[in-house]
Amino acid sequence: MPRATVEQMRNANWLELFYDLVFAAAVITFSDAVSHYPEPAVIGVVSASFVAVWLIWLATTFYVNSFGIDDSLHRFLVVVQMLLLTLMSLAVGDGLDRNPELASVSFALLAINVGIMYGRHARSDEVNSAFATMRRNQYLVAALPVFVAAVVPMPVRAGLWAISIVLVAIPALGCRVGGLARATPLDEAHLVERLGLLTIIVIGESFVKVSLVVSDGHLDGIDVLVLVALFVAIFAIWWAYFDDVPEAGIRDGIAASIGWLLGHLLFQLFLVGVAIAYAKWLQLEIADQFTGDRSLLGAAPYVGAILALALIGACSRRVPQRQLLALRCGTALVVLALGILNWRVLVLDLETDAIALSSIALIHSVIASRLQRATHVTEVQTAAP
């Protein structure tokens, strides 16, 4: 896919930032379901819902990246998306088994909304009309299974949801797959900025989520050490990402672009998981409530986040990548081993476990920062249209 020239590059506009805030708030809203009921079935439903709305966010971002339109109709469509995101988050947060119709219809309308955006250029844009038509049809088709899911029972509903999510993922993650997609210019700077902005907003919303948990109780019932450990861990994750990813860009190639985007999806999903884990820890009023299961609940999302960061780095233009990749995978293994050990034996108490996790995260970021000094970012290779 050709890349935009310097003159063509655009920055994120205020509407996109507003959209990001609503998206992050919606994610935090339906993640409350996991906070109250951290059971495998609930985690699975919330994770699938996150993937679904994140793909819609990505599809909208790619639309703006390709066409850069910001007229009244586009703003209306984005506002409708915000409303639908809010409705879907409320439905999932309240329990998907209670509101399957609302959640299903909301997601279907989100896919249709993106289809309408692309449909505006199916005839009016002479250069990219074929590409816009293809994307319009893909998102409209993706809405059909989840519309049907509103009126059928489980497990058929789950299967239809899975089909719709896959159908949305194909054009959203496959931004460079196919001749029409590769012929449409990609503004890499805008895309990197959009993913970076959403990441920092998700990190900020994670702090908000923990603050809301703290505000529900009394200060004398809050473990200050755990709260400090959370701030250190989140800061370390912020440091590891923003010290590397925005500068490193995206390596050329279909596999690299898909891996880079998929890495961001997983990274942001596990960031929410880290916030949920620490929120659960802060709700423990006595040390005896800290069990091996709760310890693993804190270790698992950090392992996922650091492995997702490793995937993003491997798909970037930073070279050499071997030492950074080894550091990230090694850090994930250390945290995983610690989590499994505590899960099986419970050798660490609540405060020690939280401090250990945040310390590992901080050490990882310090070492990664030093390793990056021996690397460089390769130049963009602009393909011919």
C-alpha angles and dihedrals in degrees: 000000000000116000125228119257122243090262092053097049116113135195126229110275129222093261091056091051091049089050091051092054092051091047093051092046089051091051092050090048096057092038086068086079089066092044090058098035112023094184125139094247093050092045089051094051094046092046091051090048090051091051091049097052093038090057090051089051090051093047090053091047091053090049091055090043091055101039106017094206121162108171129134095272092051091050090050091052091049092050089051088052090053091053092048091048089053093049092048092048091052091049093050094041091053091050126286090229089061098047109026093140095053094045094046096046092045092054092045091053090048090057091046089049091058090045090055090051092056091039090065088070098040090098107008098057107069095186100047102021094115091050092047091048092051093050092045092054093046094055094042090052090048089059095059101074094047091048088057089046089068092070104036130079130244134307091027089055092056091050093051091049090052091051092051093048091051091047090053092045094055096068095028097053094028093066092144099034115114135019096274093052093047090050092057113086117248119210098213094183091056093047094049090048093049093051091045093050092049090049094053091046091051089050090050092047088052089060089048091053092052091045090054090052090051092048091056091065138036127279092238088059094053121094102228093195091058091048092051090046089054092054091049093048094048091045090051091052090049090050094049092051103040095041089062122011105059092051096041098061125190125308117234117260139072096259092049094050093048091046092048092052094042089050090056091049091053094040094055093042091054091044088063087048091055090053092049091050094051091044089056091048091052090053092060107105098188132033092238089069091066106097136173091259091057090048091055089047088063098043099046099063092047090052089051093048095050093046089049088052088051089054092050091050093049089055095048130092093248112119140227094029102168099094094045091047091050091048093051095045091045092050090050090052092050092051092044091050091049091049094049092046092051091044093055101034107012094221093162129058124223098272095043093048092050093047092047092052094048091045092053090048092051094046089050091054093048093051092044090053090054094047092051090063088071093053136074137200117245121229123263113262106217112212122213115256 
